[in-house]
Amino acid sequence: MVKILIAFVVVAGAALYLLTKGGSDVSIAGESHSVESHAPAAPASAPAEK
């Protein structure tokens, strides 16, 4: 049981290290619902015909 706990702590630490030092724009803060997180909307096209 202790070995499993130690292995979990090591893997979790390595994952956090790689996420924070990766150099990319990776957010570990959860879901972001701000306007900056979405691409601009495409312009509306003509309505679809039936």
C-alpha positions as CSV (number, residue, x, y, z in Angstrom):
1,M,0.0,0.0,0.0
2,V,2.8,2.4,0.8
3,K,4.5,1.6,-2.5
4,I,1.4,2.5,-4.4
5,L,1.1,5.8,-2.5
6,I,4.7,6.7,-3.2
7,A,4.3,5.8,-6.9
8,F,1.2,8.0,-7.1
9,V,3.0,11.0,-5.5
10,V,6.0,10.6,-7.9
11,V,3.8,10.4,-11.0
12,A,1.6,13.3,-9.9
13,G,4.7,15.4,-9.2
14,A,6.2,14.5,-12.6
15,A,2.9,15.4,-14.3
16,L,2.7,18.8,-12.5
17,Y,6.4,19.5,-13.3
18,L,5.8,18.8,-17.0
19,L,2.7,20.9,-17.2
20,T,4.2,23.9,-15.5
21,K,7.6,23.7,-17.2
22,G,6.4,22.6,-20.6
23,G,6.6,26.1,-22.1
24,S,3.2,26.0,-23.8
25,D,0.0,27.7,-22.9
26,V,-1.4,24.9,-20.7
27,S,-3.8,25.8,-18.0
28,I,-4.4,23.5,-15.0
29,A,-7.0,25.9,-13.5
30,G,-10.0,24.0,-14.8
31,E,-12.5,25.0,-17.4
32,S,-12.3,28.6,-18.6
33,H,-15.5,30.3,-19.7
34,S,-14.1,33.7,-20.5
35,V,-14.4,35.4,-23.9
36,E,-10.7,35.1,-24.6
37,S,-10.8,31.3,-24.6
38,H,-13.1,31.1,-27.7
39,A,-12.3,31.8,-31.3
40,P,-14.1,34.6,-33.0
41,A,-17.5,33.7,-34.4
42,A,-17.8,33.1,-38.1
43,P,-20.0,35.6,-40.0
44,A,-23.6,34.5,-40.5
45,S,-24.5,33.1,-43.9
46,A,-27.8,33.0,-45.7
47,P,-30.5,31.0,-44.1
48,A,-30.8,27.4,-45.3
49,E,-33.5,26.6,-47.7
50,K,-35.8,23.6,-47.5
